């Protein structure tokens, strides 16, 4: 009976596992920045991830279509922007704070969808955004005063907007392209974009060889490949709302790993982080009350 129950919950358990790995990537990236400048680190990270996904998806990598190349390029651009800004931010803020701020991409997605496609957000989305905003105020150390953000916080918030666009673009192209081919292309394009941007911001030399850097890059590359493939597999059996709630635990895992590594967020910041996570969960929650009211309205004369 236990084995049957475990088997039924395998997709959910797999998503929890990759969410924990995802949360652990923040402190891993921060450690890797001891050996490399930010944008070149992201370029090398995605080059490693692209090679890992290529190895795991080799049989699908033929007959590339023009739309798949276009999709890979568009997604790769925002991936480079999102993770590049996030990595720059990690130079000045803790991995825990970065994870909480990045999580704001979840409630941002429906807001941006509304602005772009005129698709009105659910009332729970607005409530989630409000909670996340108050969380942001506490997390960034502003209390009840005027919001004042420093460079690392601003750049990380901008990264969450770029990551929200990544989610939107993936959703837009999802039914039109082969997921394996586009995943490989977006990772290669993200790497190339970062390599091209690096000289313009003063990162002109590749980092010196360090075994620690090589291990970090290989670990992040394999983790990215595994996360993507598990997400593609598990989300065929787990509904999007449940998956989003599982993903909302990512900053909590990041905070846990950060604490193990010696990070100590102030109590007010931890409260803010919890409000952000709660806002993320609320933004994806659809109570039965709203479904019942909608059904009644549809049947009313």
LINBEL-V198823 format. One record per backbone hydrogen bond with DSSP energy under -1.0 kcal/mol. CO is the residue of the C=O (numbers start at 1). NH is the residue of the N-H. E is the energy in kcal/mol with one decimal. If there is no record, write none. Layout:
BEGIN
[[CO	NH	E] [CO	NH	E]]
END
This chain:
BEGIN
[[1	5	-2.3] [2	6	-2.6] [3	7	-2.1] [4	8	-1.9] [5	9	-1.3] [9	13	-2.8] [10	14	-2.6] [11	15	-2.1] [12	16	-2.2] [13	17	-2.2] [14	18	-2.3] [15	19	-1.9] [16	20	-2.0] [17	21	-2.1] [18	22	-2.6] [19	23	-2.4] [20	24	-2.0] [24	28	-1.4] [25	29	-2.7] [26	30	-2.3] [27	31	-1.9] [28	32	-2.2] [29	33	-1.5] [31	34	-1.8] [32	35	-1.9] [37	41	-1.9] [38	42	-2.2] [39	43	-2.5] [40	44	-2.4] [41	45	-2.6] [42	46	-2.6] [43	47	-1.7] [44	48	-2.3] [45	49	-2.1] [46	50	-2.6] [47	51	-2.0] [48	52	-2.1] [49	53	-2.7] [50	54	-2.4] [51	55	-2.1] [52	56	-1.7] [53	57	-1.7] [57	60	-1.9] [58	61	-1.4] [60	62	-1.9] [65	69	-1.9] [66	70	-2.3] [67	71	-2.8] [68	72	-2.6] [69	73	-2.2] [70	74	-2.5] [71	75	-2.7] [72	76	-2.3] [73	77	-2.1] [74	78	-1.6] [75	79	-2.4] [76	80	-2.5] [77	81	-2.1] [78	82	-3.2] [79	83	-2.7] [80	84	-1.7] [81	85	-2.4] [82	86	-2.1] [83	87	-2.1] [84	88	-2.1] [85	89	-2.4] [86	90	-1.5] [88	91	-1.5] [89	92	-1.9] [89	93	-1.4] [94	98	-2.3] [95	99	-2.1] [96	100	-2.1] [97	101	-2.4] [98	102	-2.6] [99	103	-1.8] [101	104	-1.3] [102	105	-2.1] [103	106	-1.7] [104	108	-1.4] [105	109	-1.7] [108	112	-2.8] [109	113	-2.5] [110	114	-1.8] [111	115	-2.0] [112	116	-2.5] [113	117	-2.8] [114	118	-1.2] [122	125	-1.0] [122	126	-1.3] [123	127	-1.8] [124	128	-2.5] [125	129	-2.6] [126	130	-2.2] [127	131	-2.3] [128	132	-2.6] [129	133	-2.2] [130	134	-2.1] [131	135	-2.3] [132	136	-2.4] [133	137	-2.1] [134	138	-2.0] [135	139	-3.0] [136	140	-2.1] [137	142	-2.2] [138	141	-1.7] [142	145	-2.1] [150	154	-2.4] [151	155	-2.8] [152	156	-1.4] [153	157	-2.2] [154	158	-2.2] [155	159	-1.4] [156	160	-1.6] [157	161	-1.3] [158	162	-1.9] [159	163	-2.5] [160	164	-1.8] [161	165	-1.9] [162	166	-1.7] [163	167	-2.0] [164	168	-2.1] [165	169	-2.7] [166	170	-2.5] [167	171	-2.3] [168	172	-2.3] [169	173	-2.3] [170	174	-1.4] [173	176	-2.2] [178	182	-2.3] [179	183	-2.5] [180	184	-2.0] [181	185	-2.3] [182	186	-3.1] [183	187	-1.8] [184	188	-2.3] [185	189	-3.0] [186	190	-2.3] [187	191	-2.1] [188	192	-2.6] [189	193	-2.9] [190	194	-2.0] [191	195	-2.3] [192	196	-2.0] [193	197	-2.2] [194	198	-2.3] [197	200	-1.3] [198	201	-1.4] [198	203	-2.5] [199	202	-1.3] [202	204	-1.2] [210	214	-2.3] [211	215	-2.5] [212	216	-2.4] [213	217	-2.7] [214	218	-2.5] [215	219	-2.6] [216	220	-2.7] [217	221	-2.5] [218	222	-2.6] [219	223	-2.5] [220	224	-2.7] [221	225	-2.1] [222	226	-2.8] [223	227	-3.0] [224	228	-2.3] [225	229	-2.2] [226	230	-2.6] [227	231	-2.4] [228	232	-2.2] [229	233	-1.9] [230	234	-3.4] [231	235	-2.2] [233	236	-1.1] [234	237	-2.1] [234	238	-1.2] [239	243	-2.3] [240	244	-2.7] [241	245	-1.9] [242	246	-2.0] [243	247	-2.6] [244	248	-1.5] [246	249	-1.5] [247	250	-2.1] [249	253	-2.1] [250	254	-2.2] [251	255	-2.5] [252	256	-2.2] [253	257	-2.7] [254	258	-2.5] [255	259	-2.4] [256	260	-2.2] [257	261	-1.8] [258	263	-3.2] [259	262	-1.3] [266	270	-2.4] [267	271	-2.4] [268	272	-2.2] [269	273	-2.7] [270	274	-2.4] [271	275	-2.1] [272	276	-2.2] [273	277	-2.3] [274	278	-2.7] [275	279	-2.7] [276	280	-2.3] [277	281	-2.3] [278	282	-2.8] [279	283	-2.3] [287	291	-1.1] [288	292	-2.8] [289	293	-2.3] [290	294	-2.3] [291	295	-2.2] [292	296	-2.3] [293	297	-2.1] [294	298	-2.0] [295	299	-1.3]]
END
